[in-house]
């Protein structure tokens, strides 16, 4: 056993130094925490020797959890990412908090590559700050960064009026985009500006993204079991800290000893081998006896102009049991007949009548977690509390 120490993620040099010890040298395990001040008593707990980093997550539909990752898993993930780009080791911009796995992996990839990351200052992501960070990169090295959709959207919007943002977008060898599904058309708009964006899929339990553009990285296996996506490979987490029951539910072991992570996501593998995510297994409602995947309803809604960021949640219904409700902050949601347009879109997508939205809830701002992901618990509460539209 060894100590797990809390390290302020806002103190990036300190965090990098501790990650180097933990991931590359099997030193003390690290729990990144928000803020810039080092805790007076940094020791959090004792963990098994193989644990290098613990990531505290705050899911959009579930209670928080602490994911324990080994140095070997983090190094395997970093190596697989480098392999995806032909073994290139470039320089990274850290635009995400070091408390999240995507931010941690930017630092781990930098450590493995022996490069110094550029850091976007904390306090809210802005295109201007991103450009300033990019300007500090070595022009003789390939540039990489990892973003969530809301960040890329801000860059794309700013690029229309700011040539420096447009130039920065086109200067990166690759922009990894993950954390949630990208709004319809965002990646295409970024590509038109010269950005090379790769959609990533993964989680803290897989040491970050492990499927890029629908294809698993080297050493990653994907299978579909009863509609659920399961992943295997050296990048898997050890489990959840001090939560053996949750670990046993999330990680399955085959008869041959191979471990698989049950993602809780629904998906399929297309004829070309690409993985397609359709929704969450815990985000399925039963409406009039019909199973409806809310992710499929949301995908249809996102195809309607002005509703690319809308959320779809289930609300109680006396007759059907549950029905779909759309939560949106878009101006289009205030237009007369907007709900009918959304219902027509779900019909056009081939969804059953049970999937037609019955409520459109207009909000000032969409509820989000600190990571930028949609807060579906809050959105559901808003939809349940609304009178309807």
Secondary structure, DSSP 8 states (H G I E B T S, - for coil): -EEEEEEETT-HHHHHHHHIIIIIS--SEEEEESSSS--SS-EEEEE-TTEEEEEEE--SSS--EEEEEEHHHHHHHHHHHHHHTTT---EEEE-S-TTSHHHHHHHHHHHHHT---EE--SSS--HHHHHHHHTTS-TTS-EEEEEEHHHHHHHHHHHTT-HHHHHHHHH-SEEEEESS---TTHHHHHHHTT--EEEEEEEGGGTEEEEETTEE-TT-EEEEETTEEEEESTT---EETT-HHHHHHHEEE-TTS-EEEEEEEEEEE-TTS-EEEEEETTSEEEETTEEEEHHHHHHHHHTSTT-TT-EEEEEEETTTEEEEEEEE-SGGGGSTTHHHHHHHHHHHTT--GGGSEEEEEE-SS--B-TTS-B-HHHHHHHHHHS---
